Amino acid sequence: MIDRVTLHILDGDSARRAQLARLAFAAGHHAEIYATTEELLAHSPSGGLVLAHDDPPGHAIADLISAMMRAGQWLPVIGLSEAPATECAVRAIKAGALDYLAVPQQIAPLNTAISNAAREAEVYRIHRARAADARQRISRLSLREREVLDRLAEGCSNKAIARDLEISPRTVEIHRMKMMGKLGARHAAEAVRLRLEATGLDAA
């Protein structure tokens, strides 16, 4: 038995919104409906997942996810289409959607998609939390400390970093020590891992 989920249904077509809401209620879920992305963001939902119709095809889902990211209101998104095209599905998934499927007409396909999205969303939430923590730590670094970290991530030695930044190896060591302290990193590999995790927010 799937857990009850709040579904935020985003669709400019009122008849399709109503159809999806009825299906959601019949499946045991709660449904909130929105005609535009602006309505969804104004509601500022803190949980559940979004069922969003991809209109215009190949662009609406990416635009929605970008808008949510800018507003700091990320929720898992399932893209819907009357006739899903491969290229549109690929664009939606690359943008961060957890699934992309034909507008469901029955309860079983809807619940399968919700169940899969819920599992993936938890993994994604943990990934984003780690990325946000890493980015917060890195934001404490000075410009020079960040430059040292960037070059460490490229596999450069202290001597190579010194040459590249036109400073002494001793100065590199000082910046490196301060950088490690601010990051709370015990060794260079951990500092590099934090830098890689921080970029996860850009990739997501």
N, C-alpha and C positions, 0 to 999 in steps of 0.2 A: 504494500500500500504506500503510495507516494505521499510525502508530507504536503500539507496545505501551503501553497505559495501565493504571494501577492504578485499578480501579473499586471504590468503597466503596458497597456495596449495602445500603441501609437500608430494611427492610420488616418489619413485625410478623408477616407471614404466612410461615411457614417453607417451605411448598411453593413460593411465588412467589420467595422468596429463592434457593432451590436452582435453580429454573428460570432465573432471571437469571444466576446464577453459571455454570451450564452453558453458557448462550449466550455469556457473556463469555469463557470459556475457549475455546470453539469459534471465537470471533472473533480469538483470539490475544492476549487481554488477561489480566491478573491480576485476581482478584476477592477482596475481603475482605467478609464479611457481618456485619451488625449487626441486632439486633431492635429496638433503641431508640436514640434520640438520645444518651442517657447513655453507652451502650456505644461509640458512635462517638467522642464527645468524650474518653472515657477512653483510647481507643486513640491519640488525638492524631496523626492522620495528617498528614504534611508535604507530600504531593503526591498527584496523581491527581485524580479527580473523583467526586462523589457522585451515585448514582442513588437517589432517595428516593421511596418511594410516598407519595402525598398522602392520608393518612388520619389525622384526618378531612379530607374534601375541602375545599379552599379555605383551610385553616388550617395543616396539618402542615408545608408547605414554608416558609411565613413563620416559623413557630415554630422550625424547624430553623435557618434562616439567622440569626435573632435570637440563638439559643443559641450558634452558632458565632462570631458577632461578639463576643458578651460574653466568650467564652473565648479570643478572639484566634486562632481556628483556621479562618479562611476558606478554603474550597475551592469551586471551581465546582460548581454543583448543577443537575442535570437532574431535574425533577419528573415522576413517572410516575403514571398513573391507568388503571384498567381501562376507564373510559368518560370521557375528558377533557371537561369542561364549560368553555365559554368563560369564564365568570366566575371559575372556579377557576384557569384558565390565566393570566388577567389578574392575579389576586392574587399568584400565584407569581412572575410576571415582575416585577411592581412591587416585590416583596420582595427581588428580586435573583437569582432563578433564571435560568439562561441558556437554558433550553428547558423545554417541558412537552409530553409526548406520551403516547400510549397505550403500555401495557406492551409492549415489543417481543417479537415471536415469532420473528423471523428476524435473521440477522447483518447484512444490508445496512442496515436502518433504524437499528439500534444503532450501527453504525460511522459512518453519516451524522451522527447526533446527536452522537457523540463528537468527530468531526472539527470540526463547527461550534462545539461548546462549547469545544474547545481553542483555536481561533482567537479567539473572543470573550473567553475567560479571560485570554489574554495581554494583550489591550487593557485589560481590566478591572484586571489586576494592575498595569500601568503607571500607570493612573489612580489606583488606591489608593495606590501608592508615592508619587506626586506629592502626593496629598492628605495622606498621613501626614507627609511632609516639611514641607509648608506648615503643618500644624497644630502640629508641633513648634516651628517658628520662631515662630508666633504665641503659643505658650504662654510665650515669654520676655518678652512685653510686660506692662507694668504695666496696671492697670485703666484709667488715664487714657489711656495710649497706645493701648489697644484701642478706647476710645471715639472717639479721633481717627480711627483706621483705619476704624471702622464708618461714621463720617460722611463720610469721604473716599469710601468705596464708594457712598454715596448721592449723591455729586456735590456735596457742600457745599464752599464756599470756606472759607479760614481764618477770615474774618470771621464767616461763618455758624456755623462750629464754635464760635468764641469766644462768640458770643451764646447758642448752645444750651447750652454747658457753663458759662456764666457765668464765663469767664476771659478774660484779655487775648489779643489776636491774637499778641502776642510769645510768650506762654506756649504757645499752640497751636503756633507754629513750633518751639519747643524740644522739645515732646512729639513733634512730627512728625519732627524730625531724629533724635531718639533711636529712635523707632519704625522709621524707615527703616534705621538702622544695625543694629538687632537683627535685622531681617528680611533684611538683606543686599540690600535693594532699591535700585536705582539711581535710580528715579523713582516718582512716585505711582502710575502705571498698573501697575507691577510689584508694588507693595504690594497694590493692589486685586486683582490677579490671584491672588496668594497667598491672600488672604482667601477668594476664590471657590473656589479649589482645595481649601482646608481644609474647606469645607462639603461637599465630595464624599463624605467618609466618612459624613456623616449621610444623604445622599441615596442612598448605595449600599446 
